[in-house]
Amino acid sequence: MAAPGLRLGAERLFEMPAVLERLSRSNSTSQAFAEVLRLPKQQLRKLLYPLQEVERFLAPDRRQDLHLRIFDPSPEDIARADKVFTATEGNRIDYVSSAVRIDHAPDLSRPEVCFIGRSNVGKSSLIKALFSLAPEVEVRVSKKPGHTKKMNFFKVGKHFTVVDMPGYGYRAPEDFVDMVETYLKERRNLKRTFLLVDSVVGIQKTDNIAIEMCEEFALPYVIVLTKIDKSSKGHLLKQVLQIQKFVNTKTQGCFPQLFPVSAVTFSGIHLLRCFIASVTGNLD
Ligand code: GDP
């Protein structure tokens, strides 16, 4: 999946302090990311490569279970992706529109990524965190019972579109399931589906419905583990291993590396931005 240049990023980060120094001074690095790069090494690892933090608690012979090196971008690539997510005059990042039916969705030729997950999984918090470099973007949330749940479209410059899909749950009405299903099945420019799973409770019954949908439509999708700041290291490791095993043995279309994130500590957010930039062809 990752281009050769994207491999072994984390290793480079920790073996080459000069890279960090050069990057934090480079004009191509955003102010915010330059500050990130000045963090102490361990904090930096936790923020940029949360799976590596988890790996440290595994016996060496189990480390390969985590598939850490499939998407392992260099700090330069992470900095470039942050640029893509930074709103500027020439890179407008905006809410575009909302739709309840696929035929009302904006007709966009750009690549698209969508976020799906159970209500309360942390989807709006995650999307807000991804868009933190575009503070004008308003991530709309319609959670009040009785309010129509919609798909919300955001454009990221000329690069790609992010779609916030309505949260699902036991009480999701049928027309809502139809909306998600139809979108996933018919959206031609959909490059990747990000399926959010709460890292505290792991994969739930309703998550399985979404996983089955992605599998049935042979979609390329990725499991993002939310709220990782809420668990102890041991609990998180247990969940990561369990879910990774599930991905390895029970799925076809799921990307074999998990993306743990926290919208509170920002852990994993830069890496996820980088993955989105990569799958939409913006790191080539
Ligand atoms: P959504 O229904 O999936 O959009 O979920 P929200 O983003 O509204 O989050 C649901 C609840 O989880 C809220 O109380 C959030 O503050 C909380 N939450 C979301 N993300 C995180 C996180 O990364 N860490 C922690 N500790 N809480 C989170």
Boltz pocket constraint, residues with backbone or C-beta under 6 A from the ligand:
constraints:
  - pocket:
      binder: B
      contacts: [[A, 117], [A, 118], [A, 119], [A, 120], [A, 121], [A, 122], [A, 123], [A, 124], [A, 125], [A, 126], [A, 167], [A, 226], [A, 227], [A, 228], [A, 229], [A, 230], [A, 261], [A, 262], [A, 263], [A, 264], [A, 265]]
      max_distance: 6.0
